[in-house]
Amino acid sequence: MSLQDDLTAVRRNLDELTRKVERLEQQAARGKPSTTAAGPDPSRMVTVPDTPYDSSLWTDSDDEGLGARDRRAP
């Protein structure tokens, strides 16, 4: 790619960025929220219960970053 091609690509990207910023400024002036700022899709959300986990699930696990409980670090 030549220097001229690089400059053309930079100019094109800069023009696109300018258009998007102008569009965002217009939406903000009108008080219209951006369509890309939508919240999470509720159908994909998973409910996590507040009840404590069964402690037997962690019987043979290592503490992440700390290593196993019955061994010492080198």
Summary of the structure (lengths in Angstrom):
residues: 74
radius of gyration: 26.4
end to end distance: 52.4
largest distance: 65.5
contacts: 86
relative contact order: 0.05
helix: 51%
strand: 3%
